[in-house]
Amino acid sequence: MSTSTPPTPASSLKPASIQTQPEEVHRLFSVYLKERGLRQTAERFAILDEIYAEAGHFDADELFIRLKEKRIRVSRATVYNTLELLLDCDLVVKHQFGKAQAKYERAYAYWQHDHLICVDCGEVLEFCDPRLHRIKETLAEIFQFAITHHALHMYGHCQREACPNRDKADAEA
């Protein structure tokens, strides 16, 4: 009989510090900017706030559009430049799922999770499996390696009836 734990959808995992999160990410970003002699602009913090307002993956253009829809005056260049700063201070993580445009997601106080990517419709499903953590610990011990983070992306064809490209994929098969 197996005692392994099944994977959990990452959307069901909640960060422990959700109430203090906005203040903490602001503080971390502020310290990061000060240490590098960079300006703490309202636009940079508006971008940070928008990223942490919604869960999920987004690309830079989607973020830019969301900001414009909320009437936040920011240039596309500011969005891209701020994303680079947020990547550097570990408040955002960047993913390259196949050949599609890079996707980002918030990183502070969120559990490590992995991804299933449908090559037909492009949907990204997140999951967390504690067995992967144990594998990571074992590998670190065997190879005397200090693992700081990992990324696991599995690509395939979703079997959902609602896949918008299912008919096209079935016709090509």
GROMACS elastic network, one bead per residue, 0.5 to 0.9 nm:
[ bonds ]
;  ai    aj funct       b0    kb
    2     5     6  0.87398   500
    4   130     6  0.87665   500
    4   131     6  0.72925   500
    5     8     6  0.87240   500
    5   129     6  0.72410   500
    5   130     6  0.68733   500
    5   131     6  0.70542   500
    6   128     6  0.89381   500
    6   129     6  0.65843   500
    6   130     6  0.81900   500
    6   131     6  0.84725   500
    7    10     6  0.87806   500
    7   127     6  0.62386   500
    7   128     6  0.55290   500
    7   130     6  0.73472   500
    7   131     6  0.84061   500
    8    11     6  0.83926   500
    8    12     6  0.73043   500
    8    13     6  0.81035   500
    8   126     6  0.86338   500
    8   127     6  0.54306   500
    8   128     6  0.51406   500
    8   129     6  0.61504   500
    8   130     6  0.87696   500
    9    12     6  0.57849   500
    9    13     6  0.75314   500
    9   113     6  0.88112   500
    9   125     6  0.78425   500
    9   126     6  0.58841   500
    9   128     6  0.61460   500
    9   129     6  0.86758   500
   10    13     6  0.53594   500
   10    14     6  0.84623   500
   10   111     6  0.78454   500
   10   112     6  0.85705   500
   10   113     6  0.62366   500
   10   114     6  0.80871   500
   10   125     6  0.83248   500
   10   126     6  0.51492   500
   10   128     6  0.54097   500
   10   129     6  0.89772   500
   11    14     6  0.75532   500
   11    55     6  0.86232   500
   11    56     6  0.87704   500
   11   126     6  0.70392   500
   11   127     6  0.76619   500
   13   110     6  0.82296   500
   13   111     6  0.72070   500
   13   128     6  0.84570   500
   14    17     6  0.86878   500
   14    18     6  0.77685   500
   14   109     6  0.88925   500
   14   110     6  0.73558   500
   14   111     6  0.79126   500
   15    18     6  0.58274   500
   15    21     6  0.89727   500
   15   108     6  0.88169   500
   15   109     6  0.55132   500
   15   110     6  0.54029   500
   15   111     6  0.69485   500
   16    19     6  0.85302   500
   16   109     6  0.72172   500
   16   110     6  0.85116   500
   17    20     6  0.55709   500
   17    21     6  0.58890   500
   17   109     6  0.70418   500
   18    21     6  0.51208   500
   18    22     6  0.80499   500
   18   109     6  0.81546   500
   19    22     6  0.75661   500
   19    23     6  0.87179   500
   20    23     6  0.57032   500
   20    24     6  0.61019   500
   20    25     6  0.87212   500
   21    24     6  0.50595   500
   21    25     6  0.60370   500
   21    26     6  0.84351   500
   21    52     6  0.86785   500
   21   108     6  0.80721   500
   21   109     6  0.77898   500
   22    25     6  0.54076   500
   22    26     6  0.61649   500
   22    27     6  0.85908   500
   22    49     6  0.74720   500
   22    52     6  0.75349   500
   22    53     6  0.89806   500
   23    26     6  0.51389   500
   23    27     6  0.61051   500
   23    28     6  0.86695   500
   24    28     6  0.61271   500
   24    29     6  0.85336   500
   25    28     6  0.50671   500
   25    29     6  0.60244   500
   25    30     6  0.83570   500
   25    48     6  0.81667   500
   25    49     6  0.89238   500
   25    52     6  0.88311   500
   25    91     6  0.72190   500
   25   108     6  0.72594   500
   26    29     6  0.52012   500
   26    30     6  0.59355   500
   26    31     6  0.85580   500
   26    45     6  0.73515   500
   26    48     6  0.79252   500
   26    49     6  0.84802   500
   27    30     6  0.50589   500
   27    31     6  0.61548   500
   27    32     6  0.85412   500
   28    31     6  0.52269   500
   28    32     6  0.61318   500
   28    33     6  0.86690   500
   28    89     6  0.80086   500
   28    91     6  0.83829   500
   29    33     6  0.61387   500
   29    34     6  0.85753   500
   29    40     6  0.87264   500
   29    45     6  0.83832   500
   29    48     6  0.86656   500
   29    85     6  0.87348   500
   29    86     6  0.75327   500
   29    89     6  0.71912   500
   29    91     6  0.79034   500
   30    33     6  0.52132   500
   30    34     6  0.61417   500
   30    35     6  0.86027   500
   30    40     6  0.67104   500
   30    45     6  0.89618   500
   31    34     6  0.51143   500
   31    35     6  0.60609   500
   31    36     6  0.86875   500
   32    35     6  0.53327   500
   32    36     6  0.65478   500
   32    37     6  0.88033   500
   32    38     6  0.84598   500
   32    85     6  0.87306   500
   32    89     6  0.66627   500
   33    36     6  0.53295   500
   33    37     6  0.61420   500
   33    39     6  0.65972   500
   33    40     6  0.65555   500
   33    85     6  0.85046   500
   34    37     6  0.50277   500
   34    38     6  0.59750   500
   34    39     6  0.74593   500
   34    40     6  0.77676   500
   35    38     6  0.77450   500
   40    43     6  0.85204   500
   40    44     6  0.69730   500
   40    45     6  0.76382   500
   41    44     6  0.53734   500
   41    45     6  0.66180   500
   41    46     6  0.86958   500
   42    45     6  0.52479   500
   42    46     6  0.60256   500
   42    47     6  0.86523   500
   43    47     6  0.62357   500
   43    48     6  0.86535   500
   43    72     6  0.79102   500
   43    73     6  0.75368   500
   43    74     6  0.62215   500
   43    78     6  0.77988   500
   43    79     6  0.86221   500
   43    82     6  0.88959   500
   44    47     6  0.52254   500
   44    48     6  0.63568   500
   44    49     6  0.87285   500
   44    74     6  0.88129   500
   44    78     6  0.76025   500
   44    79     6  0.78743   500
   44    82     6  0.60974   500
   45    49     6  0.60283   500
   45    50     6  0.85254   500
   46    49     6  0.50239   500
   46    50     6  0.61437   500
   46    51     6  0.86364   500
   46    67     6  0.82037   500
   46    72     6  0.76804   500
   46    74     6  0.89346   500
   47    50     6  0.51608   500
   47    51     6  0.62724   500
   47    52     6  0.87579   500
   47    63     6  0.80034   500
   47    64     6  0.86188   500
   47    67     6  0.75152   500
   47    74     6  0.86606   500
   47    78     6  0.89425   500
   47    79     6  0.69371   500
   47    82     6  0.74602   500
   47    83     6  0.83502   500
   48    51     6  0.52114   500
   48    52     6  0.63577   500
   48    53     6  0.85968   500
   48    82     6  0.83122   500
   48    83     6  0.86015   500
   48    86     6  0.79755   500
   48    91     6  0.86564   500
   49    52     6  0.52151   500
   49    53     6  0.59452   500
   50    54     6  0.70144   500
   50    63     6  0.77439   500
   50    66     6  0.79908   500
   50    67     6  0.73017   500
   51    54     6  0.62077   500
   51    55     6  0.78024   500
   51    58     6  0.87205   500
   51    63     6  0.76244   500
   51    92     6  0.84735   500
   51   105     6  0.73944   500
   51   106     6  0.64133   500
   52    55     6  0.69842   500
   52   105     6  0.86554   500
   52   106     6  0.62816   500
   54   106     6  0.88882   500
   55   105     6  0.74585   500
   55   106     6  0.74600   500
   56   104     6  0.83759   500
   56   105     6  0.61326   500
   56   106     6  0.79643   500
   57    95     6  0.88587   500
   57   103     6  0.58745   500
   57   104     6  0.54523   500
   57   106     6  0.82427   500
   57   124     6  0.82441   500
   58    61     6  0.81675   500
   58    62     6  0.60568   500
   58    63     6  0.66042   500
   58   102     6  0.83810   500
   58   103     6  0.52080   500
   58   104     6  0.53727   500
   58   105     6  0.65563   500
   59    62     6  0.53130   500
   59    63     6  0.63727   500
   59    64     6  0.87391   500
   59   101     6  0.68647   500
   59   102     6  0.60881   500
   59   104     6  0.59453   500
   59   105     6  0.87358   500
   60    63     6  0.51131   500
   60    64     6  0.61651   500
   60    65     6  0.87048   500
   60    76     6  0.81740   500
   60    79     6  0.67959   500
   60    80     6  0.64472   500
   60    83     6  0.78753   500
   60   101     6  0.87985   500
   60   102     6  0.80143   500
   60   103     6  0.75223   500
   60   104     6  0.77464   500
   61    65     6  0.61847   500
   61    66     6  0.86056   500
   61    76     6  0.76313   500
   61    79     6  0.84635   500
   61    80     6  0.88226   500
   62    65     6  0.51363   500
   62    66     6  0.61933   500
   62    67     6  0.86633   500
   63    66     6  0.50880   500
   63    67     6  0.62444   500
   63    68     6  0.86600   500
   63    79     6  0.76847   500
   64    67     6  0.52006   500
   64    68     6  0.62475   500
   64    69     6  0.86863   500
   64    74     6  0.78132   500
   64    75     6  0.78233   500
   64    76     6  0.62313   500
   64    79     6  0.64884   500
   64    80     6  0.89409   500
   65    68     6  0.50030   500
   65    69     6  0.60685   500
   65    70     6  0.86240   500
   66    69     6  0.51269   500
   66    70     6  0.64188   500
   66    71     6  0.87825   500
   66    72     6  0.88077   500
   67    70     6  0.51721   500
   67    71     6  0.64010   500
   67    72     6  0.52657   500
   67    73     6  0.75903   500
   67    74     6  0.75113   500
   68    72     6  0.54474   500
   68    73     6  0.67113   500
   68    74     6  0.75505   500
   69    72     6  0.75264   500
   70    73     6  0.88771   500
   71    74     6  0.89483   500
   74    77     6  0.83399   500
   74    78     6  0.64455   500
   74    79     6  0.72210   500
   75    78     6  0.51500   500
   75    79     6  0.65076   500
   75    80     6  0.88853   500
   76    79     6  0.51021   500
   76    80     6  0.63917   500
   76    81     6  0.86444   500
   77    80     6  0.51548   500
   77    81     6  0.59917   500
   77    82     6  0.83767   500
   78    81     6  0.50479   500
   78    82     6  0.58147   500
   78    83     6  0.83498   500
   79    82     6  0.52219   500
   79    83     6  0.61076   500
   79    84     6  0.87427   500
   80    83     6  0.51509   500
   80    84     6  0.64595   500
   80    85     6  0.89257   500
   81    84     6  0.51835   500
   81    85     6  0.65149   500
   81    86     6  0.88148   500
   82    86     6  0.61338   500
   82    87     6  0.85038   500
   83    86     6  0.50154   500
   83    87     6  0.60594   500
   83    88     6  0.85723   500
   83    92     6  0.73895   500
   83   104     6  0.85351   500
   84    87     6  0.50623   500
   84    88     6  0.62270   500
   84    89     6  0.87977   500
   84    92     6  0.87512   500
   85    88     6  0.50769   500
   85    89     6  0.63602   500
   85    90     6  0.86645   500
   85    91     6  0.87869   500
   85    92     6  0.88997   500
   86    89     6  0.52129   500
   86    90     6  0.61117   500
   86    91     6  0.51922   500
   86    92     6  0.54171   500
   86    93     6  0.82289   500
   87    90     6  0.51012   500
   87    91     6  0.60937   500
   87    93     6  0.58564   500
   87    94     6  0.72514   500
   87   107     6  0.89622   500
   88    91     6  0.78188   500
   88    92     6  0.81756   500
   89    92     6  0.78205   500
   90    93     6  0.68093   500
   90   106     6  0.88355   500
   90   107     6  0.66027   500
   90   108     6  0.71664   500
   91   105     6  0.87734   500
   91   106     6  0.60801   500
   91   107     6  0.50090   500
   91   108     6  0.52289   500
   92   104     6  0.66161   500
   92   105     6  0.56466   500
   92   108     6  0.72733   500
   93   103     6  0.84814   500
   93   104     6  0.55875   500
   93   105     6  0.55465   500
   93   106     6  0.63091   500
   93   107     6  0.57539   500
   94   102     6  0.66814   500
   94   103     6  0.57958   500
   94   105     6  0.67274   500
   95   102     6  0.57346   500
   95   103     6  0.51409   500
   95   104     6  0.60001   500
   95   105     6  0.82107   500
   95   151     6  0.87611   500
   96    99     6  0.73064   500
   96   100     6  0.70491   500
   96   101     6  0.70053   500
   96   103     6  0.62946   500
   96   104     6  0.87383   500
   97   100     6  0.61510   500
   97   101     6  0.78062   500
   97   102     6  0.69928   500
   97   103     6  0.74784   500
   97   117     6  0.73267   500
   97   122     6  0.86365   500
   97   124     6  0.86075   500
   97   153     6  0.76109   500
   97   155     6  0.87486   500
   98   101     6  0.84620   500
   98   102     6  0.89421   500
   98   117     6  0.87030   500
   98   119     6  0.83020   500
   98   155     6  0.85273   500
   99   102     6  0.84736   500
  100   103     6  0.83609   500
  100   122     6  0.86539   500
  106   109     6  0.87733   500
  106   110     6  0.77048   500
  107   110     6  0.57187   500
  107   111     6  0.83676   500
  107   112     6  0.88262   500
  108   111     6  0.87578   500
  110   113     6  0.84668   500
  111   128     6  0.80353   500
  112   128     6  0.70728   500
  112   149     6  0.80994   500
  112   150     6  0.80576   500
  112   151     6  0.84798   500
  113   126     6  0.63781   500
  113   127     6  0.56032   500
  113   129     6  0.77792   500
  113   150     6  0.89338   500
  113   151     6  0.78201   500
  113   152     6  0.80938   500
  114   125     6  0.83293   500
  114   126     6  0.56069   500
  114   127     6  0.53983   500
  114   128     6  0.61290   500
  114   129     6  0.82859   500
  114   150     6  0.86967   500
  114   151     6  0.62949   500
  114   152     6  0.50963   500
  114   153     6  0.62334   500
  114   154     6  0.83372   500
  115   124     6  0.63205   500
  115   125     6  0.55514   500
  115   127     6  0.62256   500
  115   128     6  0.86877   500
  115   151     6  0.82518   500
  115   152     6  0.62576   500
  115   154     6  0.62083   500
  115   155     6  0.84715   500
  116   123     6  0.81686   500
  116   124     6  0.57122   500
  116   125     6  0.50378   500
  116   126     6  0.63870   500
  116   127     6  0.78336   500
  116   152     6  0.85120   500
  116   153     6  0.58970   500
  116   155     6  0.58740   500
  116   156     6  0.75080   500
  117   120     6  0.88420   500
  117   121     6  0.86648   500
  117   122     6  0.61860   500
  117   123     6  0.58290   500
  117   125     6  0.64132   500
  117   126     6  0.88361   500
  117   153     6  0.70265   500
  117   154     6  0.60737   500
  117   156     6  0.63826   500
  117   157     6  0.80157   500
  117   158     6  0.82206   500
  118   121     6  0.57545   500
  118   123     6  0.54301   500
  118   124     6  0.66542   500
  118   125     6  0.83913   500
  118   154     6  0.86586   500
  118   155     6  0.59650   500
  118   156     6  0.52320   500
  118   157     6  0.50820   500
  118   158     6  0.54952   500
  118   163     6  0.88841   500
  119   122     6  0.54665   500
  119   123     6  0.79881   500
  119   155     6  0.63504   500
  119   156     6  0.57328   500
  119   157     6  0.58553   500
  119   158     6  0.80328   500
  120   123     6  0.82592   500
  120   156     6  0.81206   500
  120   157     6  0.62241   500
  120   158     6  0.76206   500
  120   163     6  0.77694   500
  120   164     6  0.80310   500
  120   165     6  0.54578   500
  120   166     6  0.68704   500
  120   168     6  0.83138   500
  120   169     6  0.66391   500
  121   157     6  0.84855   500
  121   158     6  0.82559   500
  121   163     6  0.61713   500
  121   164     6  0.60240   500
  121   165     6  0.53556   500
  121   166     6  0.77194   500
  123   158     6  0.86902   500
  123   163     6  0.86155   500
  128   131     6  0.89168   500
  128   132     6  0.82097   500
  129   132     6  0.57416   500
  129   133     6  0.73862   500
  130   133     6  0.51676   500
  130   134     6  0.66217   500
  130   135     6  0.88407   500
  131   134     6  0.50926   500
  131   135     6  0.62583   500
  131   136     6  0.86127   500
  132   136     6  0.60847   500
  132   137     6  0.86214   500
  133   136     6  0.50044   500
  133   137     6  0.62474   500
  133   138     6  0.86484   500
  134   137     6  0.50742   500
  134   138     6  0.61650   500
  134   139     6  0.86104   500
  135   138     6  0.50634   500
  135   139     6  0.61236   500
  135   140     6  0.85472   500
  136   139     6  0.51862   500
  136   140     6  0.61579   500
  136   141     6  0.86715   500
  136   147     6  0.75959   500
  136   150     6  0.85378   500
  137   140     6  0.51099   500
  137   141     6  0.62586   500
  137   142     6  0.87023   500
  137   147     6  0.82366   500
  138   141     6  0.51559   500
  138   142     6  0.61304   500
  138   143     6  0.85624   500
  139   142     6  0.51172   500
  139   143     6  0.59631   500
  139   144     6  0.78821   500
  139   145     6  0.75589   500
  139   147     6  0.88067   500
  140   143     6  0.54582   500
  140   144     6  0.53561   500
  140   146     6  0.59964   500
  140   147     6  0.63548   500
  141   144     6  0.50173   500
  141   145     6  0.66879   500
  141   146     6  0.84732   500
  142   145     6  0.78377   500
  143   146     6  0.89648   500
  147   150     6  0.76037   500
  157   160     6  0.89750   500
  157   166     6  0.84734   500
  157   169     6  0.84975   500
  158   161     6  0.87070   500
  158   163     6  0.70358   500
  158   166     6  0.81304   500
  159   162     6  0.86274   500
  159   163     6  0.75235   500
  159   166     6  0.79688   500
  160   163     6  0.55445   500
  160   166     6  0.80534   500
  161   164     6  0.83522   500
  161   166     6  0.73557   500
  162   165     6  0.86566   500
  162   166     6  0.77818   500
  163   166     6  0.52049   500
  163   167     6  0.83595   500
  164   167     6  0.75477   500
  164   168     6  0.85216   500
  165   168     6  0.52813   500
  165   169     6  0.61418   500
  165   170     6  0.85964   500
  166   169     6  0.50850   500
  166   170     6  0.60154   500
  166   171     6  0.85258   500
  167   170     6  0.50768   500
  167   171     6  0.60846   500
  167   172     6  0.86835   500
  168   171     6  0.51532   500
  168   172     6  0.63660   500
  168   173     6  0.88316   500
  169   172     6  0.52508   500
  169   173     6  0.63714   500
  170   173     6  0.52127   500
